[in-house]
Amino acid sequence: MLLEGKNAVVYGGAGPVGRAVAGAFAREGARVFLAGRTLAALDEVAAEIAGAGGAVETAPVDTLDERAVDEHADAVAAGAGGIDVAFNAIGHGDVHGAPLLEMAYEDFARPIVTAMRSQFLTTRAAARHMVRQGSGVVMAITAATPMITPRAVSIERSLLPRSASM
């Protein structure tokens, strides 16, 4: 198995992408540490992984909270002997359905700030341990909401001149 004996932290582990990645890591032999804001949702994913024979733990972690992220990474590394893989799949709070011309700047900026802050904090926290052990992999996905809706198409149309078509 590709990840036998490795420790993998999955931030946003209860979301659809995090759930899939965590399951794949566990099937490949990793000990998976699910982190996210909602413990009940994380526990549901953990039950699936454990039911399939995987090793898994959960912890509530707000990836926008620097101290919480650092403390969680420190606890995982101390308890498991290191962090080999960190995967960030947190949702960014994207706004869907609002025409750009009517969108508040705060709604536009929120997913950008959320993505950058969480990516930075989770990467730095894991990398501190990976550098000490001389290896590790950090991965992230920035498209946590892959969907095109009829409303999204109408938003795109609202940005075009009236004479243009899609």
N, C-alpha and C positions, 0 to 999 in steps of 0.2 A: 504494500500500500504506500502511496506517494507521501503521505503525511504522518506515517507511523512515528509515534514518540514526539510529535510536535505539538506546541500550544498555539491555538489560534483564537484571537479576540475578534468578535464580530459586533461592531457597533451598528445599531439599528437592526438587531437580530430578529425582531418580531415582524418586520415588514416583509413584503413578498420577496424582494431581492435578498435581504439578509437571511431570511428563512431558507431560501434555496441554497445560498452559499454555505451557510452553517451546516446544512444537511450534507452537502457535497464534501465539505472538509471532514465531517465526522465519518462518512463512508470511506474516506481515504485514510482513516486512522488517527486524525487529530483529536486532541482533547480540546473541546470548544467552550469558549467563554462568551456567552451571549450578554450583551449590554444594551440597554435602552431605557426609555422613560417609564414604560408600563410593565411592571413585574408580572402581572397576570398573563399578559400576552407573551412575554418571554418564557414563562413557565409552560405555556401551551406548546411552544416550539421545542423546548427542552424535553417535554414528555414524548414528543414524536421521535426526537433523536435518541433518547434513552431507550424507547421502545424498540428501536431498530438496532440496539446494542452499542450505541455511541456513548462516549464520555462527555458530559456537558454540565456546565454550571451557569447560573444566571445572576445578574446584579443590576439593580436600577442605577443608571448613570445618565446624567444630563450632559451631553457632549458639548454644550455651550458653557459649562461650568468648569473652569480651568482646574480648580482644586479637586473636584469630583473625578475628572478624567485622570489626573495624575495619581490620585490615591488608588483608583481602581487598577491602573496599570501596575503600580507598585505592589499592590496586593496579589495580583495575578502572578507577577514575576517572582515574588517571594514565595508564594504557595506552590507554584507549579515548576519553579526552577528556570523561568525565562519566558519570553514571548517570541515566538518564531514567525507568526503571521498576524498582521492587523488588517482588518477589512472594514472600511467605513461605508455603510449603506444607509445612513440616516436620511430621513425626509427633510426637505429644505423649506417647506411651507410655501410652495409655489402658489400663486394666485391663478386660478383658471376661470375663464368666462368673462373677465372684465376687459372691455375694450381699452387698448392702450391709451387712447385719448381721454378716457375717463378714470384711469388708474392713478391712485395717489403714489407719490414717490416712495413712501414707506412700504407700500405693497410691492413695488418693483424691487426695492433694495433688500427687503427681508430675506429672500432666498439666497441672494448673493452673499450677504453678510453671514447668514447661517452656514452656508456651505464652506466658505473660507475659514470661519472660526472653528467649526467642528473638524474640518480637514487638518488644519494647523495643530489644534490641541491634541487630537488623537494620534496624529503622526509623530509629533514631538514626544508625547508620553511613551509610545511604543519604541521609538527610535533610541531613546535614552538607554533602554534595556538591551536592544539589539546591538548597539555599538559595544556595550560592555561584553556581550557574549560573542561578538565578532561576526554575527550573521543575523538575517531576518528579512522579511518581505512586508512592505506596506502597500496595500491596494485600496482603491476607492472607486466609487461610481458616483457620477454627478447627475445622472439622469434617473433619479429615483421615482419619477412619475411618468413613465413612458406611455403617453396617451395623446391621441389626436381625436378631438371631438368635433361635432358639427359647429359648436360654438368657437372652437379654436380656428376653424376655417373662416368663420364669419369675422373673427378678429383680424385675421390676415387680410381679408377683403376690405375691412374698415380702414386699413392703412394704405390701400391702393387708391389712385385717382379714380374718380367715378367712371372714366372712359376705359379703364383697364378691366381685364377679366382674368379669372383663374380657371 
